[in-house]
């Protein structure tokens, strides 16, 4: 009898050649002949439902993110643009900054409230495995934490308390996992935050130069000390988030192009599946061939309700005890 630690290790790393088969008998005994269940067989349990993680730390980080963007909005509009004497400069920069800020907040909201690719909880039952109609010799892995049948390349998140398909990591700033269904929105969020940070930094530099050449009392509707303090805080915030989000954006794009997630690299699971080319991986992550919709966090929005027959009805039958189940030859 294996300890829970050993069983969990086998599930997470795709091992378990020595694990027992189900009581139905007769599975393959060689690990190299085991075929994991494809992620396309086990679909998400709430792809159309409302998704929100009730985590205090994540909710606080999400609120802080919105407050920081709104602070930058306040300084850019009321400290730098409205007092400017150049109307064209104010209009152009105001439209650009507010447009990017809207896209950043929309991307954050979609990344936070989109099901990242959750696997139905508690579906590790004999009846459910039989309904999958798997081929003889295929192997089924059960997550011992949420009692779900894990498809290939799925991992358990201790914060979401679910197994997530192609889970890259859990990000507290979006209060959600970054997975198969919401990685696009997380990439867009990091990209637009980096762009508004760069834009605000540029405007801060030009505003300082303008105020040094002119009277400080004429370049802002606030007092000179308050103006300097607000600009310094915005400069520090923009520089910090520019570096952070640029690194995250590059990391996510690299993960998509190499078809391997952050948690797979961390656990040394690379090379256990057939990787797709970068172009196909980008199409899968962003939802089709290259188009302007790649840059839109509003793509895929629909008010249509999910048909009743596709709603997850919950597990049927008793949860199986084994963590590794092989489909018998007969």
C-alpha distance (Angstrom), angle and dihedral (degrees) to the residues before:
residue distance angle dihedral
X1 . . .
X2 3.78 . .
X3 3.74 124.5 .
X4 3.84 117.5 -116.0
X5 3.83 89.0 -110.4
X6 3.79 92.9 57.9
X7 3.77 92.6 43.7
X8 3.79 92.3 50.4
X9 3.79 90.4 49.0
X10 3.79 91.1 54.0
X11 3.78 92.0 50.3
X12 3.78 95.7 47.9
X13 3.81 96.2 47.3
X14 3.78 98.8 38.3
X15 3.77 92.1 -114.4
X16 3.77 129.2 122.9
X17 3.79 106.4 120.1
X18 3.73 86.8 147.0
X19 3.82 94.6 48.5
X20 3.75 118.0 109.3
X21 3.80 121.4 -105.1
X22 3.75 123.9 -124.9
X23 3.77 120.1 -75.6
X24 3.82 88.7 -102.2
X25 3.83 84.9 79.8
X26 3.73 138.7 -151.8
X27 3.83 108.9 74.7
X28 3.76 127.9 151.7
X29 3.80 114.2 -78.9
X30 3.80 99.2 -159.5
X31 3.79 115.1 87.4
X32 3.81 94.1 -146.4
X33 3.82 90.5 61.4
X34 3.78 93.6 55.2
X35 3.79 114.9 106.8
X36 3.83 115.7 -157.5
X37 3.78 119.0 -135.0
X38 3.79 111.3 -94.2
X39 3.79 117.8 -115.0
X40 3.80 88.3 -127.1
X41 3.82 91.6 66.2
X42 3.81 96.8 56.7
X43 3.78 107.3 51.9
X44 3.78 129.5 -163.5
X45 3.78 115.7 -79.7
X46 3.80 97.8 -141.6
X47 3.79 108.5 23.6
X48 3.84 91.0 141.8
X49 3.78 99.6 29.2
X50 3.80 129.0 94.4
X51 3.79 109.8 -83.5
X52 3.79 122.6 -162.5
X53 3.80 129.3 147.4
X54 3.82 114.3 -138.0
X55 3.79 97.0 -144.4
X56 3.81 117.6 139.7
X57 3.81 94.6 -149.8
X58 3.80 92.8 47.2
X59 3.80 93.5 47.1
X60 3.81 90.5 49.7
X61 3.82 91.4 49.4
X62 3.81 90.6 48.4
X63 3.81 91.9 51.3
X64 3.82 90.7 47.3
X65 3.81 89.9 51.7
X66 3.80 92.1 55.0
X67 3.81 92.0 44.5
X68 3.81 91.7 52.6
X69 3.80 91.7 50.4
X70 3.81 90.7 47.9
X71 3.82 90.3 49.0
X72 3.80 90.1 53.3
X73 3.80 88.2 47.9
X74 3.81 90.7 53.1
X75 3.80 95.1 49.2
X76 3.80 94.9 43.9
X77 3.81 94.8 48.1
X78 3.81 104.4 34.3
X79 3.81 101.6 29.5
X80 3.80 103.4 35.0
X81 3.82 113.2 16.8
X82 3.81 107.5 35.5
X83 3.85 95.4 48.6
X84 3.82 90.9 47.9
X85 3.79 116.4 111.8
X86 3.80 92.3 -149.2
X87 3.80 105.4 85.5
X88 3.80 94.7 -171.7
X89 3.81 91.2 51.8
X90 3.80 91.5 51.0
X91 3.80 95.4 46.2
X92 3.80 96.6 46.4
X93 3.79 95.6 45.1
X94 3.79 92.1 41.4
X95 3.81 92.3 54.1
X96 3.81 93.1 45.5
X97 3.81 95.9 46.2
X98 3.80 95.8 43.3
X99 3.79 91.7 46.0
X100 3.80 92.2 51.9
X101 3.81 91.5 44.5
X102 3.81 90.8 52.2
X103 3.81 91.0 50.2
X104 3.81 90.9 47.3
X105 3.80 93.9 51.6
X106 3.80 92.2 43.8
X107 3.81 90.0 50.9
X108 3.80 90.2 48.9
X109 3.80 91.4 50.7
X110 3.82 92.7 48.5
X111 3.81 92.0 47.0
X112 3.80 90.2 49.6
X113 3.82 98.7 44.4
X114 3.82 100.5 37.0
X115 3.77 120.4 97.2
X116 3.83 102.0 -113.6
X117 3.80 91.8 -149.8
X118 3.78 105.9 -67.1
X119 3.78 120.9 -170.4
X120 3.83 115.8 -133.7
X121 3.79 110.9 -95.0
X122 3.78 121.7 -122.8
X123 3.81 96.3 10.8
X124 3.82 94.6 126.2
X125 3.79 93.6 114.9
X126 3.78 131.5 129.7
X127 3.80 90.4 -119.2
X128 3.79 92.9 54.0
X129 3.81 93.3 47.7
X130 3.78 90.0 51.4
X131 3.80 90.2 50.5
X132 3.82 90.2 58.1
X133 3.83 89.5 66.9
X134 3.79 93.0 -145.5
X135 3.79 123.7 -174.3
X136 3.81 122.1 -106.0
X137 3.79 111.4 -87.3
X138 3.79 95.7 29.2
X139 3.79 116.1 127.8
X140 3.80 127.5 -138.3
X141 3.80 122.3 -154.5
X142 3.77 122.2 -154.1
X143 3.79 121.1 -154.9
X144 3.82 106.2 -130.1
X145 3.81 91.0 -153.9
X146 3.81 103.2 54.4
X147 3.85 97.8 14.5
X148 3.79 93.4 -126.2
X149 3.78 131.2 139.3
X150 3.78 104.9 -108.5
X151 3.79 118.6 -140.8
X152 3.77 120.7 -148.4
X153 3.86 114.5 -65.1
X154 3.82 94.4 12.0
X155 3.82 121.9 134.4
X156 3.78 134.6 -170.9
X157 3.81 118.9 -110.5
X158 3.79 114.5 -151.4
X159 3.82 91.7 -156.9
X160 3.81 98.3 48.0
X161 3.83 88.7 35.9
X162 3.78 88.8 -140.3
X163 3.78 139.8 98.7
X164 3.82 109.0 -106.1
X165 3.79 124.8 -155.5
X166 3.83 112.8 -121.4
X167 3.79 90.3 -6.2
X168 3.80 110.8 -168.1
X169 3.80 99.0 179.9
X170 3.79 142.0 -49.8
X171 3.80 110.3 -98.5
X172 3.82 116.6 -159.9
X173 3.83 90.7 -163.4
X174 3.81 89.7 68.3
X175 3.82 93.5 29.1
X176 3.78 90.5 -130.1
X177 3.76 145.2 80.1
X178 3.77 118.6 -91.1
X179 3.77 103.7 -128.2
X180 3.75 146.1 139.5
X181 3.81 97.9 -55.8
X182 3.81 103.1 39.8
X183 3.81 105.4 31.4
X184 3.81 89.9 102.2
X185 3.81 91.8 58.2
X186 3.80 92.1 47.2
X187 3.83 90.4 51.4
X188 3.81 90.2 49.2
X189 3.81 90.8 47.5
X190 3.81 92.8 54.1
X191 3.81 91.5 43.9
X192 3.81 95.9 51.0
X193 3.81 93.3 43.2
X194 3.80 88.8 52.6
X195 3.81 90.7 49.2
X196 3.81 95.9 49.6
X197 3.81 89.4 45.0
X198 3.81 90.6 53.6
X199 3.79 91.3 44.5
X200 3.81 94.2 49.8
X201 3.82 91.2 46.7
X202 3.78 90.2 54.0
X203 3.80 92.1 49.1
X204 3.81 91.6 48.0
X205 3.81 90.7 54.7
X206 3.82 92.7 49.3
X207 3.81 91.3 45.7
X208 3.80 92.2 52.5
X209 3.80 90.5 50.0
X210 3.79 90.8 47.9
X211 3.81 93.0 49.4
X212 3.80 92.9 47.6
X213 3.78 90.5 54.5
X214 3.80 94.4 43.2
X215 3.78 134.8 39.4
X216 3.82 111.2 -70.1
X217 3.79 90.4 -138.7
X218 3.82 90.3 60.2
X219 3.82 99.1 46.5
X220 3.80 95.6 60.5
X221 3.77 139.7 28.3
X222 3.82 88.8 -135.8
X223 3.78 127.5 73.8
X224 3.84 115.7 -86.4
X225 3.85 94.6 -108.4
X226 3.81 91.7 48.8
X227 3.81 91.3 46.1
X228 3.81 92.8 51.0
X229 3.82 92.1 46.8
X230 3.81 93.1 49.4
X231 3.80 92.2 47.6
X232 3.81 93.7 47.6
X233 3.81 91.7 50.5
X234 3.81 90.7 48.6
X235 3.80 90.8 47.8
X236 3.80 91.8 51.5
X237 3.82 92.4 46.2
X238 3.80 93.6 47.0
X239 3.80 94.0 47.4
X240 3.79 92.9 48.3
X241 3.80 95.1 48.6
X242 3.80 92.9 41.0
X243 3.80 90.4 60.2
X244 3.80 94.9 40.8
X245 3.81 98.3 46.4
X246 3.82 93.6 41.1
X247 3.80 89.9 56.3
X248 3.81 91.4 46.0
X249 3.80 91.8 47.6
X250 3.79 92.1 51.5
X251 3.81 91.5 45.8
X252 3.80 92.8 51.3
X253 3.80 94.3 47.2
X254 3.80 89.4 48.9
X255 3.81 90.6 50.1
X256 3.79 91.3 51.5
X257 3.81 94.3 46.8
X258 3.81 93.3 47.5
X259 3.83 91.7 43.0
X260 3.79 94.2 -130.3
X261 3.78 129.2 110.7
X262 3.77 128.3 -134.8
X263 3.80 93.8 -108.6
X264 3.81 90.7 49.7
X265 3.81 90.7 54.5
X266 3.80 90.4 45.6
X267 3.81 92.6 52.5
X268 3.79 94.7 40.7
X269 3.80 94.0 -117.9
X270 3.80 96.3 137.0
X271 3.78 118.5 124.9
X272 3.82 95.0 34.4
X273 3.80 94.8 106.9
X274 3.79 138.4 39.7
X275 3.79 106.1 -92.0
X276 3.78 119.6 -140.4
X277 3.83 123.5 -136.3
X278 3.78 119.1 -90.6
X279 3.80 93.7 -106.6
X280 3.80 93.4 53.7
X281 3.79 91.7 44.6
X282 3.81 91.2 52.6
X283 3.80 90.8 48.7
X284 3.79 91.1 51.0
X285 3.82 92.9 48.1
X286 3.81 96.6 44.7
X287 3.80 98.3 37.2
X288 3.78 110.2 -106.3
X289 3.81 141.2 -19.1
X290 3.79 119.1 -17.8
X291 3.79 113.0 -71.2
X292 3.79 140.4 133.3
X293 3.81 88.1 -83.8
X294 3.81 87.2 75.1
X295 3.81 87.7 71.6
X296 3.80 95.6 43.5
X297 3.81 121.5 92.9
X298 3.82 87.9 -166.9
X299 3.80 95.9 65.6
X300 3.79 115.2 112.4
X301 3.80 94.7 25.9
X302 3.79 111.9 145.2
X303 3.78 135.7 168.7
X304 3.79 92.2 -156.3
X305 3.79 114.3 121.3
X306 3.75 122.3 -128.2
X307 3.82 114.2 -103.4
X308 3.77 113.3 -103.5
X309 3.79 94.1 -120.3
X310 3.81 92.2 60.6
X311 3.78 95.4 53.3
X312 3.79 112.8 113.5
X313 3.78 105.5 -104.7
X314 3.79 94.2 -169.0
X315 3.81 129.9 -112.4
X316 3.77 120.8 -37.3
X317 3.78 117.8 -152.1
X318 3.78 133.1 6.9
X319 3.80 122.6 -42.7
X320 3.80 111.6 -103.9
X321 3.79 118.1 -119.5
X322 3.81 99.8 -141.1
X323 3.79 120.7 89.0
X324 3.81 94.0 -158.2
X325 3.81 117.9 41.1
X326 3.78 124.5 -178.9
X327 3.77 121.3 -156.4
X328 3.84 105.8 -119.8
X329 3.78 121.2 -116.2
X330 3.81 91.9 -121.2
